[in-house]
Amino acid sequence: MMNKILAIYKPKGPTSHDIINQLRKITGIKKIGHAGTLDPLARGVLVVGIGREATKRLNNVVQKEKEYIATIKLGEESTTDDQEGAKKKTKVAKKPMLAEVKKTVSRFKGEISQRPPDYSAVKIKGKKAYQLARKGEKVNLASRKVEIKEIEILQYQWPYLRLRAVTGPGVYIRSLARDIGSKLQTGALLADLERTRVGSFTKEKSIQLEELKNG
């Protein structure tokens, strides 16, 4: 187990750090890190490094492309851009047709400018944005260039839009949901998220924590 990089399938609920703490208890190894945080409400592939040498190699994994299956709810917004925050319905003059949704979604392929969510771990003057947002302080995060390599609609039935996206590093799917809602003039939040791949680490090759406990 020492100095190994593994893909763990994180369930919905715990934080990525909770998973690391559970791994420390299971393995007895303190030096464990992960590549690419998954929000508590997200599930899927979480790549972890067990042991000092493995954690050093995680920097390479962070830069790998990631694949997601996301369900976006139109007509509603939240403070966190997902189901966790304070939600409010938006006034929708006209429900968009599939053709309009397709056209809008296609605009997000390639290099785009994306502003991280206010409730994120991006640092502002040494403090994490979510710490400031929780205190009610104004969070002004700058947009940054990120890449969405592939994006396709899997299903659209108002108010839900299901997408598959392959991204480069640094992409927030919560921000993608928010921005799609903004372009459609409906507002939106991320209703469900599964990360199905990080580089060559796939959902199918991922290990459940229970397997490690029993193994």
C-alpha positions in Angstrom: 0.0 0.0 0.0 2.9 2.3 0.7 3.9 4.8 -2.1 0.9 3.9 -4.3 -1.4 6.1 -6.4 -5.0 4.8 -6.3 -8.4 5.9 -7.6 -11.0 5.9 -4.8 -14.7 6.2 -5.7 -15.9 9.0 -3.4 -19.6 8.7 -2.5 -21.9 11.7 -2.2 -21.7 13.3 1.3 -18.2 13.2 2.7 -15.6 15.9 1.8 -12.4 14.8 -0.1 -10.5 15.4 3.1 -12.9 13.1 5.0 -11.8 10.3 2.5 -8.2 11.1 3.2 -8.8 10.8 7.0 -10.5 7.5 6.5 -7.6 6.2 4.4 -5.2 7.2 7.2 -7.1 5.1 9.7 -7.3 2.1 7.3 -3.6 2.2 6.3 -2.0 3.7 9.4 -0.1 6.0 7.0 -0.2 9.7 7.7 1.3 11.0 4.4 -1.7 10.8 2.1 -2.9 13.4 -0.4 -5.4 13.7 -3.3 -5.4 15.2 -6.8 -8.4 17.4 -7.5 -11.0 18.1 -4.8 -14.5 16.8 -5.2 -17.2 18.8 -3.5 -19.2 17.0 -0.8 -22.3 16.7 -3.0 -20.3 15.3 -5.9 -19.3 11.6 -6.3 -16.8 9.8 -8.4 -13.1 9.3 -9.1 -10.8 10.8 -6.4 -7.1 10.0 -7.1 -5.0 9.6 -3.9 -1.3 9.2 -3.2 -0.4 7.0 -0.3 3.1 7.7 1.1 5.6 10.5 0.6 6.8 9.5 -2.9 3.3 9.0 -4.2 2.0 12.3 -2.9 4.9 14.0 -4.7 3.7 12.4 -8.0 0.2 13.8 -7.5 1.1 17.1 -9.1 1.3 15.4 -12.5 -2.1 13.8 -11.9 -3.7 17.2 -11.1 -2.8 18.4 -14.6 -4.6 15.5 -16.3 -7.9 15.9 -18.1 -11.1 15.0 -16.2 -14.4 13.7 -17.4 -17.7 14.5 -15.7 -21.4 13.7 -16.0 -23.3 16.7 -14.7 -27.0 17.4 -14.2 -27.9 21.1 -14.3 -31.2 22.5 -13.0 -32.4 25.5 -14.9 -34.8 28.1 -13.4 -33.1 28.1 -10.0 -29.9 29.7 -8.6 -28.0 29.3 -5.3 -25.3 31.0 -3.3 -22.9 28.1 -3.9 -24.0 27.4 -7.5 -25.1 23.9 -6.4 -27.8 22.3 -4.1 -25.9 23.1 -0.9 -26.4 26.9 -0.7 -29.4 29.1 -0.2 -31.6 28.6 -3.3 -34.0 30.9 -5.1 -36.3 30.5 -8.1 -35.6 32.7 -11.1 -38.2 34.3 -13.4 -38.1 32.5 -16.7 -39.9 34.4 -19.5 -39.6 31.5 -21.9 -38.3 27.9 -21.4 -35.5 27.4 -23.9 -36.0 24.8 -26.7 -33.4 22.1 -27.3 -32.0 23.8 -30.3 -31.2 27.0 -28.3 -29.7 24.9 -25.4 -27.5 23.0 -27.9 -26.3 26.3 -29.4 -25.6 27.8 -26.0 -23.8 24.7 -24.6 -21.5 24.5 -27.8 -20.2 28.0 -27.0 -18.5 26.6 -23.9 -16.2 24.2 -25.9 -12.6 25.2 -26.1 -10.7 27.8 -24.1 -13.1 29.9 -22.0 -13.0 32.6 -19.3 -14.4 31.2 -16.1 -15.0 32.8 -12.7 -14.7 30.3 -9.8 -17.6 30.0 -7.4 -17.7 32.4 -4.4 -17.8 29.2 -2.3 -14.5 27.7 -3.4 -11.0 27.2 -2.0 -9.5 29.9 -4.2 -7.4 32.2 -2.0 -7.9 35.9 -1.6 -5.2 37.6 0.4 -4.3 34.3 2.1 -7.9 33.4 2.9 -10.1 30.8 1.1 -13.0 32.4 -0.7 -15.6 30.2 1.0 -14.4 31.4 4.4 -15.1 35.0 3.4 -18.4 34.1 1.7 -19.6 32.4 4.8 -19.0 35.5 6.8 -21.1 37.5 4.4 -18.1 39.3 3.0 -18.0 40.4 -0.7 -16.0 37.9 -2.8 -14.5 39.3 -6.0 -12.8 36.4 -7.8 -11.1 37.1 -11.1 -12.0 35.1 -14.1 -9.3 32.8 -15.5 -8.7 30.9 -18.7 -9.6 27.2 -18.6 -10.2 24.6 -21.3 -13.3 22.5 -21.9 -12.1 19.8 -24.4 -15.5 18.1 -25.0 -19.0 19.0 -24.0 -22.2 17.2 -25.1 -25.9 17.1 -24.1 -27.0 13.7 -22.9 -30.5 14.7 -22.1 -32.7 17.8 -21.8 -36.1 17.8 -20.2 -37.0 21.1 -18.6 -35.8 22.0 -16.0 -33.0 19.4 -16.1 -30.0 19.4 -18.5 -27.7 16.4 -18.4 -24.2 16.9 -19.8 -20.9 15.1 -20.3 -17.8 17.2 -20.2 -14.1 16.6 -20.6 -12.0 19.4 -19.0 -8.5 20.5 -18.5 -7.2 21.5 -15.0 -8.9 24.2 -12.9 -12.5 23.9 -14.3 -15.4 24.3 -11.9 -18.5 22.4 -13.1 -20.5 24.6 -10.7 -19.3 27.7 -12.6 -20.1 26.0 -15.9 -23.7 25.3 -14.7 -24.1 28.9 -13.5 -22.8 30.3 -16.7 -24.9 28.1 -18.9 -27.9 29.3 -16.9 -26.8 32.9 -17.4 -26.5 32.6 -21.1 -29.9 30.9 -21.4 -31.4 33.7 -19.2 -32.9 31.1 -16.9 -30.4 30.9 -14.1 -29.0 27.5 -13.1 -27.4 25.5 -10.4 -25.5 22.2 -10.4 -28.0 19.5 -9.2 -25.8 16.4 -9.5 -22.2 15.6 -10.4 -20.2 12.5 -11.0 -16.5 12.5 -12.0 -16.0 9.5 -14.2 -12.3 9.8 -15.1 -9.1 11.6 -14.1 -6.4 11.0 -16.8 -6.3 7.2 -17.1 -8.0 6.6 -13.8 -11.6 5.6 -14.6 -14.7 5.0 -12.5 -14.5 1.3 -13.5 -11.0 1.0 -12.1 -11.8 2.9 -8.9 -11.9 1.2 -5.5 -14.6 1.6 -2.9 -13.3 2.4 0.6 -15.2 -0.6 1.9 -13.0 -2.8 -0.3 -9.8 -1.4 1.4 -11.4 -1.9 4.9 -12.1 -5.5 4.1 -8.9 -6.1 2.2 
